[in-house]
Amino acid sequence: MDVESQLFNIEIRLRGEDTRLYKEIFMDKYINGLTAKQLVNKYKISRSTIYKILNRAKAAFENQELKL
């Protein structure tokens, strides 16, 4: 599967949430290589929230079962 279609999984699996934010944070972390500290500064949200978003986005990207 190509990356673009896997990113589409984030939109489908996380509908009803801010999917744009999830995709942007996911791409910044795993594609652009930003650190968690850089993500906290860029998005002005807590480190724990960053990790929650990344975990959910990664599970959706990999098409795994989501756990709340």
Secondary structure, 3 states (H helix, E strand, C coil): CCHHHHHHHHHHHCCCCCHHHHHHHHHHHHCCCCCHHHHHHHHCCCHHHHHHHHHHHHHHHCCCCCCC
